[in-house]
Amino acid sequence: MSEWIGTIEEKIENGNMGTSSLSVLIEPTSACNLECSYCYKGKKLNRRMSFSAFKIVAQKIIDYCRKKNRPLLFVWHGGEPTLLGTDFYEQAFEFCAEIGKGQLF
């Protein structure tokens, strides 16, 4: 994971389309118990993001946006969110509110 985290700023710079804000898609879980026939994701792996992994990635992205003075939007996406449990989301939202201090989001 560390080799991927080291390239976050590079990925943001390369994907920069000149917009003022940055939208980042976060998929905290790919787990889903619905098996919808129309789902574009197909067979899902039962992966779950730990809160510590989210903090590392979010901190790098927040630091980048603060340095570039860009608003940030995290878009929550992926599997069935209730399968991950509410603790993850409560911790993540609290972390973002504390770190962002209303300036970025």
Order of alpha helices (4+ residues) and beta strands (2+ residues): alpha-alpha-beta-alpha-beta-alpha
